[in-house]
Amino acid sequence: MPAKRFRFHPAAEAELNEAVDWYEEQSPGLGSQFVAAIRWKIGTLLAAPQRWRLVNGSRRILLGRFPYAIVYREVSDDEIEIIAVAHYRRRPKYWAHR
């Protein structure tokens, strides 16, 4: 059964906001493109949350254009928790304790 809702772990939401701000500082409009990529991938994972490999209780989906991954877990049949918006070239698995 596909998940119908999602929520951000507070630390993941902070990571998202920091990344958006950083990209926007690099080039006006790039932060908005990052948000669009996040929204697209969230829609993809909500449609088929079990599609990505389960590792230590969580799954991740790569953003593609941006060097980030959305790390998430299913908390119930109808809800996903995004536990990290992680730059995948920095501090691997720092979010594992969440």
TORBALO-490250 format. One record per residue: residue number from 1; residue in three letters; x, y, z of N, C-alpha, C in turn. Coordinates in Angstrom, 1 decimal. Layout:
N
+-----+------+--------+--------+--------+--------+--------+--------+--------+--------+--------+
: seq : type :    nc1 :    nc2 :    nc3 :   cac1 :   cac2 :   cac3 :    cc1 :    cc2 :    cc3 :
+-----+------+--------+--------+--------+--------+--------+--------+--------+--------+--------+
: NUM :  ALA :      X :      Y :      Z :      X :      Y :      Z :      X :      Y :      Z :
...
+-----+------+--------+--------+--------+--------+--------+--------+--------+--------+--------+
END
This chain:
98
+-----+------+--------+--------+--------+--------+--------+--------+--------+--------+--------+
: seq : type :    nc1 :    nc2 :    nc3 :   cac1 :   cac2 :   cac3 :    cc1 :    cc2 :    cc3 :
+-----+------+--------+--------+--------+--------+--------+--------+--------+--------+--------+
:   1 :  MET :    0.8 :   -1.2 :    0.0 :    0.0 :    0.0 :    0.0 :    0.9 :    1.2 :    0.0 :
:   2 :  PRO :    0.7 :    2.1 :   -1.0 :    1.6 :    3.3 :   -1.0 :    1.3 :    4.3 :    0.1 :
:   3 :  ALA :    2.3 :    4.9 :    0.6 :    2.2 :    5.9 :    1.7 :    1.4 :    7.1 :    1.2 :
:   4 :  LYS :    0.6 :    7.7 :    2.0 :   -0.2 :    8.8 :    1.6 :    0.3 :   10.1 :    2.2 :
:   5 :  ARG :    1.1 :   10.0 :    3.2 :    1.6 :   11.2 :    3.9 :    3.1 :   11.1 :    4.2 :
:   6 :  PHE :    3.7 :   12.3 :    4.4 :    5.1 :   12.3 :    4.8 :    5.3 :   13.4 :    5.8 :
:   7 :  ARG :    6.3 :   13.3 :    6.6 :    6.7 :   14.3 :    7.5 :    8.2 :   14.4 :    7.5 :
:   8 :  PHE :    8.7 :   15.5 :    7.8 :   10.2 :   15.7 :    8.0 :   10.5 :   15.5 :    9.5 :
:   9 :  HIS :   11.6 :   14.8 :    9.8 :   12.2 :   14.9 :   11.1 :   12.7 :   16.3 :   11.2 :
:  10 :  PRO :   12.7 :   16.9 :   12.4 :   13.1 :   18.3 :   12.5 :   14.5 :   18.6 :   11.9 :
:  11 :  ALA :   15.4 :   17.7 :   12.2 :   16.8 :   17.9 :   11.7 :   16.8 :   17.8 :   10.1 :
:  12 :  ALA :   16.0 :   16.9 :    9.6 :   16.0 :   16.9 :    8.1 :   15.4 :   18.1 :    7.5 :
:  13 :  GLU :   14.4 :   18.7 :    8.2 :   13.8 :   20.0 :    7.7 :   14.9 :   21.1 :    7.7 :
:  14 :  ALA :   15.7 :   21.1 :    8.8 :   16.7 :   22.1 :    8.9 :   17.8 :   21.9 :    7.8 :
:  15 :  GLU :   18.1 :   20.6 :    7.5 :   19.1 :   20.3 :    6.5 :   18.6 :   20.8 :    5.1 :
:  16 :  LEU :   17.3 :   20.6 :    4.9 :   16.7 :   21.1 :    3.6 :   16.8 :   22.6 :    3.5 :
:  17 :  ASN :   16.4 :   23.3 :    4.6 :   16.4 :   24.7 :    4.6 :   17.8 :   25.3 :    4.4 :
:  18 :  GLU :   18.8 :   24.6 :    5.0 :   20.2 :   25.1 :    4.9 :   20.7 :   24.9 :    3.4 :
:  19 :  ALA :   20.3 :   23.7 :    2.8 :   20.8 :   23.5 :    1.5 :   20.1 :   24.4 :    0.5 :
:  20 :  VAL :   18.8 :   24.7 :    0.7 :   18.1 :   25.7 :   -0.2 :   18.8 :   27.0 :   -0.1 :
:  21 :  ASP :   19.1 :   27.5 :    1.1 :   19.8 :   28.8 :    1.3 :   21.1 :   28.8 :    0.6 :
:  22 :  TRP :   21.9 :   27.7 :    0.8 :   23.2 :   27.7 :    0.2 :   23.1 :   27.7 :   -1.3 :
:  23 :  TYR :   22.2 :   26.9 :   -1.9 :   22.1 :   27.0 :   -3.4 :   21.6 :   28.3 :   -3.9 :
:  24 :  GLU :   20.7 :   28.9 :   -3.1 :   20.2 :   30.2 :   -3.5 :   21.3 :   31.3 :   -3.5 :
:  25 :  GLU :   22.3 :   31.2 :   -2.5 :   23.4 :   32.1 :   -2.5 :   24.3 :   31.9 :   -3.7 :
:  26 :  GLN :   24.5 :   30.7 :   -4.1 :   25.4 :   30.4 :   -5.2 :   24.8 :   30.9 :   -6.5 :
:  27 :  SER :   23.5 :   30.8 :   -6.7 :   22.9 :   31.3 :   -7.9 :   21.4 :   31.5 :   -7.7 :
:  28 :  PRO :   20.9 :   32.8 :   -7.8 :   19.5 :   33.0 :   -7.6 :   18.6 :   32.1 :   -8.5 :
:  29 :  GLY :   17.7 :   31.4 :   -7.8 :   16.8 :   30.5 :   -8.5 :   17.2 :   29.0 :   -8.3 :
:  30 :  LEU :   18.5 :   28.8 :   -8.0 :   19.0 :   27.4 :   -7.8 :   18.4 :   26.8 :   -6.6 :
:  31 :  GLY :   18.1 :   27.6 :   -5.6 :   17.4 :   27.0 :   -4.4 :   16.0 :   26.5 :   -4.7 :
:  32 :  SER :   15.3 :   27.3 :   -5.6 :   14.0 :   26.8 :   -6.0 :   14.1 :   25.5 :   -6.8 :
:  33 :  GLN :   15.1 :   25.4 :   -7.6 :   15.3 :   24.2 :   -8.4 :   15.6 :   23.0 :   -7.5 :
:  34 :  PHE :   16.3 :   23.2 :   -6.5 :   16.6 :   22.2 :   -5.5 :   15.3 :   21.7 :   -4.8 :
:  35 :  VAL :   14.5 :   22.7 :   -4.4 :   13.2 :   22.4 :   -3.8 :   12.3 :   21.6 :   -4.8 :
:  36 :  ALA :   12.3 :   22.0 :   -6.0 :   11.5 :   21.2 :   -7.1 :   12.0 :   19.8 :   -7.2 :
:  37 :  ALA :   13.4 :   19.6 :   -7.1 :   13.9 :   18.2 :   -7.2 :   13.5 :   17.4 :   -6.0 :
:  38 :  ILE :   13.5 :   18.0 :   -4.8 :   13.1 :   17.4 :   -3.6 :   11.6 :   17.0 :   -3.7 :
:  39 :  ARG :   10.8 :   17.9 :   -4.1 :    9.3 :   17.6 :   -4.3 :    9.1 :   16.5 :   -5.2 :
:  40 :  TRP :    9.8 :   16.5 :   -6.3 :    9.6 :   15.4 :   -7.4 :   10.0 :   14.1 :   -6.8 :
:  41 :  LYS :   11.1 :   14.0 :   -6.1 :   11.5 :   12.7 :   -5.5 :   10.6 :   12.3 :   -4.4 :
:  42 :  ILE :   10.1 :   13.2 :   -3.6 :    9.1 :   12.8 :   -2.5 :    7.9 :   12.2 :   -3.2 :
:  43 :  GLY :    7.4 :   12.8 :   -4.3 :    6.3 :   12.2 :   -5.0 :    6.6 :   10.8 :   -5.5 :
:  44 :  THR :    7.8 :   10.6 :   -6.0 :    8.2 :    9.3 :   -6.5 :    8.2 :    8.3 :   -5.4 :
:  45 :  LEU :    8.8 :    8.7 :   -4.2 :    8.9 :    7.7 :   -3.2 :    7.6 :    7.4 :   -2.5 :
:  46 :  LEU :    6.7 :    8.4 :   -2.5 :    5.3 :    8.2 :   -1.9 :    4.6 :    7.2 :   -2.8 :
:  47 :  ALA :    4.8 :    7.2 :   -4.1 :    4.1 :    6.3 :   -5.0 :    4.5 :    4.9 :   -4.8 :
:  48 :  ALA :    5.8 :    4.7 :   -4.4 :    6.3 :    3.3 :   -4.3 :    7.4 :    3.3 :   -3.2 :
:  49 :  PRO :    7.1 :    3.5 :   -2.0 :    8.1 :    3.6 :   -0.9 :    9.0 :    2.4 :   -0.7 :
:  50 :  GLN :    8.6 :    1.3 :   -1.1 :    9.4 :    0.1 :   -0.9 :   10.3 :   -0.2 :   -2.1 :
:  51 :  ARG :   10.3 :    0.7 :   -3.1 :   11.1 :    0.5 :   -4.3 :   12.6 :    0.5 :   -4.0 :
:  52 :  TRP :   13.0 :    1.3 :   -3.1 :   14.5 :    1.5 :   -2.8 :   14.9 :    0.5 :   -1.7 :
:  53 :  ARG :   16.1 :    0.1 :   -1.7 :   16.7 :   -0.9 :   -0.8 :   16.6 :   -0.4 :    0.6 :
:  54 :  LEU :   16.2 :   -1.4 :    1.5 :   16.2 :   -1.2 :    2.9 :   17.5 :   -1.5 :    3.5 :
:  55 :  VAL :   18.1 :   -0.5 :    4.2 :   19.4 :   -0.7 :    4.9 :   19.3 :   -0.2 :    6.3 :
:  56 :  ASN :   19.5 :   -1.0 :    7.3 :   19.4 :   -0.6 :    8.7 :   18.1 :    0.2 :    9.0 :
:  57 :  GLY :   17.0 :   -0.3 :    8.5 :   15.7 :    0.4 :    8.8 :   15.4 :    1.6 :    8.0 :
:  58 :  SER :   16.2 :    2.0 :    7.1 :   15.9 :    3.2 :    6.3 :   16.2 :    3.0 :    4.8 :
:  59 :  ARG :   15.6 :    3.8 :    4.0 :   15.9 :    3.8 :    2.6 :   16.3 :    5.1 :    2.1 :
:  60 :  ARG :   16.9 :    5.2 :    0.9 :   17.3 :    6.5 :    0.4 :   17.1 :    6.5 :   -1.1 :
:  61 :  ILE :   16.8 :    7.7 :   -1.5 :   16.6 :    8.0 :   -2.9 :   17.4 :    9.2 :   -3.3 :
:  62 :  LEU :   18.2 :    9.1 :   -4.4 :   19.1 :   10.1 :   -4.8 :   18.4 :   11.2 :   -5.6 :
:  63 :  LEU :   18.9 :   12.4 :   -5.5 :   18.2 :   13.5 :   -6.2 :   18.7 :   13.6 :   -7.7 :
:  64 :  GLY :   19.8 :   13.0 :   -8.0 :   20.2 :   13.1 :   -9.4 :   21.1 :   14.3 :   -9.7 :
:  65 :  ARG :   20.5 :   15.4 :  -10.1 :   21.3 :   16.6 :  -10.4 :   22.0 :   17.2 :   -9.2 :
:  66 :  PHE :   21.5 :   17.1 :   -8.1 :   22.1 :   17.6 :   -6.8 :   22.7 :   16.4 :   -6.1 :
:  67 :  PRO :   23.9 :   16.6 :   -5.4 :   24.5 :   15.5 :   -4.7 :   23.9 :   15.2 :   -3.3 :
:  68 :  TYR :   22.6 :   15.0 :   -3.3 :   21.9 :   14.8 :   -2.1 :   21.0 :   13.6 :   -2.2 :
:  69 :  ALA :   20.7 :   13.0 :   -1.1 :   19.7 :   11.9 :   -1.0 :   18.7 :   12.2 :    0.0 :
:  70 :  ILE :   17.5 :   11.7 :   -0.2 :   16.4 :   11.8 :    0.8 :   16.5 :   10.4 :    1.5 :
:  71 :  VAL :   16.7 :   10.5 :    2.8 :   16.7 :    9.2 :    3.6 :   15.4 :    9.2 :    4.3 :
:  72 :  TYR :   14.7 :    8.0 :    4.3 :   13.4 :    8.0 :    4.9 :   13.1 :    6.6 :    5.4 :
:  73 :  ARG :   12.1 :    6.5 :    6.2 :   11.6 :    5.2 :    6.7 :   10.1 :    5.3 :    6.7 :
:  74 :  GLU :    9.5 :    4.1 :    6.6 :    8.0 :    4.0 :    6.8 :    7.7 :    3.8 :    8.2 :
:  75 :  VAL :    6.9 :    4.7 :    8.7 :    6.5 :    4.7 :   10.2 :    5.2 :    4.0 :   10.4 :
:  76 :  SER :    4.4 :    3.9 :    9.3 :    3.1 :    3.2 :    9.3 :    2.7 :    2.9 :    7.9 :
:  77 :  ASP :    1.6 :    2.2 :    7.7 :    1.2 :    1.9 :    6.4 :    0.9 :    3.1 :    5.5 :
:  78 :  ASP :    0.6 :    4.2 :    6.2 :    0.2 :    5.4 :    5.4 :    1.1 :    6.7 :    5.7 :
:  79 :  GLU :    2.3 :    6.4 :    6.3 :    3.1 :    7.6 :    6.6 :    4.6 :    7.3 :    6.5 :
:  80 :  ILE :    5.3 :    8.2 :    5.9 :    6.8 :    8.2 :    5.7 :    7.4 :    9.3 :    6.5 :
:  81 :  GLU :    8.5 :    9.0 :    7.1 :    9.2 :   10.0 :    7.8 :   10.6 :   10.2 :    7.1 :
:  82 :  ILE :   10.8 :   11.5 :    6.6 :   12.1 :   11.8 :    6.0 :   13.0 :   12.1 :    7.1 :
:  83 :  ILE :   14.1 :   11.3 :    7.3 :   14.9 :   11.5 :    8.4 :   16.2 :   12.3 :    8.1 :
:  84 :  ALA :   16.5 :   12.5 :    6.8 :   17.6 :   13.3 :    6.4 :   17.5 :   13.7 :    5.0 :
:  85 :  VAL :   18.0 :   14.9 :    4.8 :   18.2 :   15.4 :    3.4 :   19.8 :   15.6 :    3.4 :
:  86 :  ALA :   20.4 :   14.5 :    3.0 :   21.8 :   14.3 :    3.2 :   22.7 :   14.5 :    2.0 :
:  87 :  HIS :   23.7 :   15.3 :    2.1 :   24.7 :   15.5 :    1.0 :   25.5 :   14.2 :    1.0 :
:  88 :  TYR :   25.5 :   13.5 :   -0.1 :   26.1 :   12.1 :    0.0 :   27.6 :   12.1 :   -0.2 :
:  89 :  ARG :   28.2 :   13.2 :   -0.2 :   29.7 :   13.2 :   -0.2 :   30.3 :   13.7 :    1.1 :
:  90 :  ARG :   29.4 :   13.9 :    2.1 :   29.8 :   14.3 :    3.4 :   29.3 :   13.4 :    4.5 :
:  91 :  ARG :   30.0 :   13.2 :    5.5 :   29.6 :   12.5 :    6.7 :   28.6 :   11.4 :    6.5 :
:  92 :  PRO :   29.1 :   10.3 :    5.9 :   28.1 :    9.2 :    5.6 :   27.4 :    8.7 :    6.9 :
:  93 :  LYS :   26.2 :    8.5 :    6.7 :   25.3 :    7.9 :    7.8 :   25.3 :    8.6 :    9.1 :
:  94 :  TYR :   25.6 :    9.9 :    9.1 :   25.5 :   10.7 :   10.3 :   24.1 :   10.7 :   10.9 :
:  95 :  TRP :   23.1 :   10.5 :   10.1 :   21.7 :   10.5 :   10.5 :   21.2 :    9.2 :   11.1 :
:  96 :  ALA :   22.0 :    8.2 :   11.2 :   21.6 :    6.9 :   11.6 :   20.9 :    6.8 :   13.0 :
:  97 :  HIS :   21.3 :    7.7 :   13.8 :   20.7 :    7.7 :   15.2 :   19.3 :    8.3 :   15.3 :
:  98 :  ARG :   18.8 :    8.9 :   14.2 :   17.5 :    9.6 :   14.2 :   16.4 :    8.6 :   14.3 :
+-----+------+--------+--------+--------+--------+--------+--------+--------+--------+--------+
END
